[in-house]
Amino acid sequence: DFSKEEDFVDDYCFNECYLYPVCPQCASANFLTQKSFKIRDKSKCRLQKLITLYSAEVQARRLVKNPERYDEATKYNLINSIKKIKETYLCEFAEYFEK
């Protein structure tokens, strides 16, 4: 029954992952690999975190370069989102940064 939303929500991702609302996923691929529409294939999670970190950095640079492009509420939300993404995922990739 495709009308039941709860059959497509991965509870672990929903409760544990900050990226859940924007994380791309394919229900068909989930079914092929997990035998369930509900359980997401987590093989791409690390890559998605890295893409999100990069996107957050690009957005931060845009914000610094042209702060007048954004109203105060948008700036506030962007800054908080960027901080949360970096706080949550940057440590996972720390080994790749110069010390």
Buried (B, 14 or more C-beta within 10 A) or exposed (E): EEEEEEEBBBEEBEEEBBBBEEBEBEBEEBBEBBEEBBBBBBEBBEEBBBEBBEEBBEBBEEBEEEEEEBEEEEEEEBBEBBEEBBEBBBEEEEEEEEE
